[in-house]
Amino acid sequence: MAKPKKTPRPKAQTPKGFRDYFGTDVSDRAEMLQAIAGVYHRYGFDALESSAVETVEALGKFLPDVDRPNEGVFAWQEEDGDWLALRYDMTAPLARVYAQHRNDLPNPYRRYTMGPVWRNEKPGPGRFRQFYQCDADTVGTASMAADAEICAMLSDTLEAVGIRRGDYVIRINNRKVLNGVMEVAGLAGDDKEAERGIVLRAIDKLDRLGPDGVRALLGEGRKDESGDFTKGAGLGDSEADIVMGFMDAKRDTGTETVARLRELVQGSDIGAQGVAELEEIAALLDAAGYGPDRIIIDPSIVRGLGYYTGPVYEAELTFDVQNEKGQTVQFGSVAGGGRYDDLVKRFTGQEVPATGVSIGVDRLLAALRATNRIGTTEQGPVVVTVMDRARMADYQAMVAELRNAGIRAEVYLGNPKNFGNQLKYADKRNSPIAIIEGGDEKVRGVVQIKDLYLGAKIAETATHEEWAGNPSQFEVPRDQMLAKVQEILNQ
């Protein structure tokens, strides 16, 4: 008789493109998000937690990083035929929420939200399929004051989490200015939609291809290193000069930059409108005390220009870090946003102006760790060791006293037979203190308090005589245990 086939054991591994978060990963992120939420709340924004699952119809055709609708989402079909998907960002769900509840929400509606999003994309180094986003948006007003407020709030947020002034810059651009540039370059009208798309994608590749590569795509096209040819927009030299001039329009001051942009869009109403919006935002920020040391107008910011309808902004960290290859590079972008006046219209049939920003939580957290501005090692709990299993109630009373005083603490719950293992456990937990009360201490009414951080420090340099003196362990009366623990923790 054949033996029954064994059921194979599942592999203990995370799915490709996903990761697990432990200890300090979670607590550091929570600390940072709490600081961000404090700024958002101070600006009058309300918290919103929407569903992680949306209908594919609600998500719509607004994936910012792909060419085909709904590519990149984790989707499935219900028995009734409806298609559902995990949210890929926080903006599409906001559009659905606002359209659904607009009669009950204040207008304008300011909201912030924090949570995971999912992208069904090929994973790579530092690129995961699940990651956190932290968004703030204002829906229901076309006022440039809303955009200026978002930029000011982003500046305050970066400083609130520990990014010093001078280590970041927020750059502002405007899609309408680019539309004006393309109009002047002869790319207006429905019949030029394909060419405008080529120009947008070319501009968005400026960092990777450089000015020469972008200019080639504005003209006849470009052949890459592998020999593949990408068709260009077919612009002549003078028209290409206008587009390239847009990307190179930044001057020493905001006033000079705006003047140059006005030259480039001369004759275009939409372009002139975009320039006026930039002027208004700059004036509002200046009145609020946000000068060029924090926020500047910079037409070279091109990310998202195919997605946004007006002002676009990006927060960049300017300090140097070492990349994976050991090269010194600027840290780069940690947040971006802009105005998207067409998104809610899909649900309501009416144009609803909106603007907002999204912070890359993992990117910002990595920046804080790279500059030692957030703890990389979390302090563990005080560990009450167990010398006698029969006296577990005594140990639980000790830990309760510590917890009631606001001190993180736990009783050792493993096998107490080997006391050395208890101290190894405390070390693995990064515990600052171990508390010891054996039978002898119980009779005498005392406890032993072991300063584990001091002990580790002494062990690095101590002589045998110094070690024998055991200066990191203290015997105190049982009723003074709490005071001594607090003293050590406050050092």
N, C-alpha and C positions, 0 to 999 in steps of 0.2 A: 504494500500500500504506500502510495507516494505521500511524502510529508507535505503538510500544508505550507503554501508559500508564505514566507514572512513579509509582513507589510514593511516597506522601506521606511526608515526614519527620516523625518523632514530635516533638511539642512538648516542649521542654526546660523543664518546669515540674513542681513538686511537686503531687501530688494534693490536691484540696480538703480542707482540714482537717488536713493534715500539714505538717511542716516539716523542714528540714535543720539539723543542729547542727554548727558549726565550732569549731575551735581552743579558745578559752576557754570556750565553752558546754560542751564535753565535759570539759575538764580541771577547770573549776571544780566541775561536778557531781560528778566522780569524787573530788575533794578533800573535798567536803562529805559524800558518801556514806561515804567512808573514816572520817571523824570520827564519823559516826552509828554505823557498824558497830563502831567501837571501844567506844562506850558500851554497845551491845547485847551485845557479847561480854563486857564486864566484868560485866554482869548475869547471865551464864550462858546466854545465848541462842545457839543453834546456827544457822549459815547453812543455807538451803535454796534450791535453784534448781529449781523445778518447770517442767513443759512449758508453753510459751506457748499450746499448743492443748489444749483439753479437749473432751469430748463435750458436746453440748448438754444431755443428761440430767444430767451431773455439774454443770454450771453452775446448772441448776435455775431456780427461780422467785424468785430473790433479788436481782434488779437493784434497787438502792436508790432509783433516781431515776425510775422509770417505773411505770406502772400495769399494763401488760400483760406477761405472762411472755415472756422472751427477746427482747423488743423492745430494740434498741440494741446487739446483738452482730453481729460479722462472722461469718457462718456459711455453710457449704456442705455439700452431701450427697455422701458417698462412693459408689463404685459398688456397695458392698454394702448401701446404704440408710442407713447410719449418718450422723447429722448431727454435724459438728465445728464448733468456733467458737474464735476467738481469745479468750483470757481477758479479761474486762472489769474484774476486780479480782484481788487476791491471796488473798482469803478463801475463795472457793468452791474454788479449787485446793487450798488447805490442807485443807479438809474432806475432799476426795477422797484426798489423800495420807495423811492420818491414818487414815482408814477402811481404806485399802489396806494400810498398813504398821504398823498399831497394835500388832501382836504383837512387832514388832522395835524399836519406839520406846520411850524411857523414858516413864513416866507420873508426873506431868504432862510434856508435851512443850513445850519452849520453842523457838520458831524465829523467825528474821527473814529477810526476803527483799527484794530490790531488783530492779526491772526495769520494762520497759514494759508497759502495758495498753492495750486498744483499745476504744473506744466508737463504735458506728455511729450517731452522733447528728449533728444539724445543727450544723456548726461556726459559730463566731462570734468576735468580738474576744477574744483570749486563751483561747479554748476550742478545743482541738484534739482530733482523734480518736485520737491516740496521745500518751501522756504517761507519765511515770515515777511509780511508787509505791514507797514504802519502808515495809514493814509489820513489826510484831513482835506475836506472839500467844503465849498460853499456853493449851494444850488439855489438858483432863483434870482440872481442879480447879474446885470451886465456891467456894473460899475467896476472901473479899474481899481477902485479902492479895495475890492475883494482880492484882486491879484497882488496888490502891494502888501496887503495884510498877510497873505500866505507867505510871501517872501520874507517879511519881517519876522513872522512866527517861526519860519524855518531857521533864520539866523539865531533867534533866541533859543530855539530847541538845541541846535548844535552846541551853543555855549553852555546850556543847562546840563548836558550830558558830559561835558568836560573838554570840548574842542575849543581851544583858546582862539581869541580874535587874532587874526593874522595867519592862522593855520587853515583857514577856509575862505572860499569866496562863492557867492551866489551870483550866477550869470543869467541875464534875462535877454531873450530874443522875442520875435513875434512872427507867426506864420503869415500874417497879412502883409508884412513887409516883403517876405519871400514871394507871395502871390503877386505883389506889385512888380517885383523884379522880373518874374517870369512873364508878366503881361508886357512889360517894356521890351523884353527879349523876344516877343512875338509868340508866346506860348499860351495866350488866352483862348478861350472857346472850347466847346465840347470835342471838337475834332483834334485837339492837341492834348487830350487827356493822357494818352500813352506816353507822349514825350515828356509831359510834366512828371509822370511817374518815374521815368528814367532819371530825370534831373534830381528828384527828391532822393532816390536811392543812391545816386552818385554823390550828392552832398553828404549823405549820411555815412559814406565810406571815406570821408576826408582823413580821419585819423589813421586808417589802414593803408589807403592808397596814396596819400599825399596830394598836393595840388596838381602835379602832372597827371596822375592817374585819374583824378576827378575831371580834369579838363579834357582828357581823351574821351571819357564817357559823355561829356557834354557835346562832343563833336561826332566823329564817325563811329567811334567805338574803341575798345581796348582789348588787346590780346594779353592774357596773363602768362605766368612763367611756364605753365603746362601746355601752352599753345591754344587754349580755349579762347574763343572770341566772344566778347559781349557787345551787342549792338548799342550804339550811342544815341543821343537825342537828336543829332543832326544839326546842331546849332552852328552858325557861322562864327568867325573869330570875334566880331564886334558883339554879338549876342552872348557868346561865352564869356567875354570880358565883363559883361554886366553881372552875370551870375557869380563869377569868381570875385568880382569887386564886392559883392554882398558879403561873402565869407571873410573878406579881408578889410571890412569897413571899420573895425574897431580902432579908435583913436585914443589919445592920452586922457581925454575927459569924456564924460557922458554927453556933454553939449556938442563936442566935436564929432562924436560918433553919430549922434542923431542928425547933425547937419550933413554928414556924408551919406547917410541912408536916404535923406530927403532928396539929395542929388540923384541917387540911383533910381528912385521910383518916380521921378518927375514925369507927370502926365498920367499917372495911375491913381485913381480915386481910392482903391482898396489899399494900395501901398501907402498913400498919404494918411489913411486912417490908422494903419499899423504904426507909422512913425509917431502920430499924435498920441496913440495909446502908450507907447514907450515913454514919451515925454511926460505924460500924466503920471505914470507909475513912478518915474524917477523923482518928480516933484513931490509926490506924496511921501515917498520914502525919505527924501531929504528933510521934509518938514517934521517927520517923526524921529529924526536923528540917525537914520541908517545911511551912512555915506559910502563912498567907494572903497573904504577899508573893509566893507562887508558885502556890499551888493553893487554890481556893475552891469551896464548894458554891453552885451557882447554878441554880435551877429554870428560868431563862429560856432555858437551852440546850435546844433542841428538835430540832435536826437529827438525823435518824437514829432518832427515837423509834419510828417504824413498823418499823424493821429490828432494833433491839436488844431484848433481853429483860430487862435489868437496868441496872446502872450505864452511864452514857453520859458521855463526856468530850470536850472540845474545847480545843485550844490556840489562843489568840488573841494576835496581836502588837498592842501598844497604842500604838506610836509613830505619828506622823503622816507621811503621804507625799502627794504630789501625784497625783491621778488623771488619766485621759486628758483630762478637761475643765479641768484646771488647778486643781481644787478641792482643799482640804486635807481629807483623810479619814484615819481610822485604817486601818492596813494590814489588819487582820482575821485570819481563821482561816487556819492553815497545817497543822493536823492534827486528826484526830478519831478516835474509836473507841468501844468499849463491849463489853458482854457479849452473846454470841449463842449461847445454850445449845441452840438447835434445829437448827443447821446440819448437824452431823455425823450427827444422828439419821436423816437421809434415807438414809444409806448403811448404818448399822448396826442401825437399829430401836431402838436404845437411846439415851437422852439422854446426850450428852457435853458437859459444861460447857466453855465457851471464852470468852476475852476477848482483845482486842487493839486496836492502834492503827495508823492509816495516816497517813503524812506526805505531804503534797503537795509533791513534790520541786521542781517548777518554781516553786511559790509561795514556798517557803522560800528557794530560790536567788535569786529576785527580791527578797526582803526583805533578804538579805545584801548584794546589790548596791546596793539603794536606800540603805543605811546605810554603804556603803563598807567592809563587813566581809569582803569577799572580793575578790580581784583581778579587775578588769574587763579588763585587758590582760595577756596572757601574754608573758613574756620569751621572745624567739626564740632560736635557736641561734647560737653563734659561727660566723661564716662564714669559711672559708679560701678566699681568692680564687685564681683560676688565671691566672697570667701567661704560662705556657708549657705548651701541651697535652702536649708531650713529657715533661714532668716531673710527670705526674699521680701517679706512684708516690710522689714526695716529698710531695705535698699530702695524699695518703691516709695517709701515715705521720704527718703533723702531726695530722690529725683523729683518728686512732686514739689518739695520745698524750693528746689532750684527753678523748676519750670514756672511756679507761681510768682517768682521774682523776675521773670522774663528772661531767664538763662536757658539756652538750648542744652538739653541734657538727656541722657538715656542710661538705662541699666543694661549691663552686659547680659545678653540672652543666649550666648553660646554655652558650650560645655565649660564649667568653671574649674575643672580639675587641674588644668595647667595654668597657673597664674601668668606665666610668661606670654602665653597666647592672648591673654586679655590685654596686656600692654601692647602686643603686636597689633591687635585689633584697633586699639586706640590710636596707634601711630598711623595705621592705614586710613583711619577716619579723619586724620589731621586734627585730632582732639587736643585742646590746649591743656587739659587737666584730667587727671585720673584720681578718683577718691577711693580710699581703701579703709575698710573697717572689718578687721578680723575679730575673732573671739576675745583676744587680749584687749584690743582697743575698745570693744563693747563694754567689757568689765570696767575699764578705767574711764569710760565716758569720753573718749577722744576719737578723732579720725586722722588718718594720714592723707595729706593733699600733695599730689605729685605734679609739679609744674613741668609738663612734658616739653614745651618749647624751650624753656631755660635748660632743662636736662640735655636736650639735643645739642644746644649751643655749647654747653660746658664740655660735652663729650668730644667735641671737635678739637679742643685745645687743652683740656685739663690734665694735670699731673695725676699720678696714682693717689697722692695724699689729698689733693683737691677733690678727686672723685669719691674717695672714701668718706670725706666729710659730708657728702650728699646734700649740698646746699640747695638743691632743687626740690627737696621733699620736706614738708612741714607737718608737725604734729600740733593739732589745735583741739581745744574742747569741742565736743559735738555741737554745742549751741553757738559756736563761733564759725562753723563751717561755711555758712552762706557769706558772711562778711569777708572771710579769707579768699573765697572763690571770686567774689566781686573785686577785691583788691588786685588779684593776679590778672583778671581779665581787663582791668582798667589801666594796667601799666603800659 
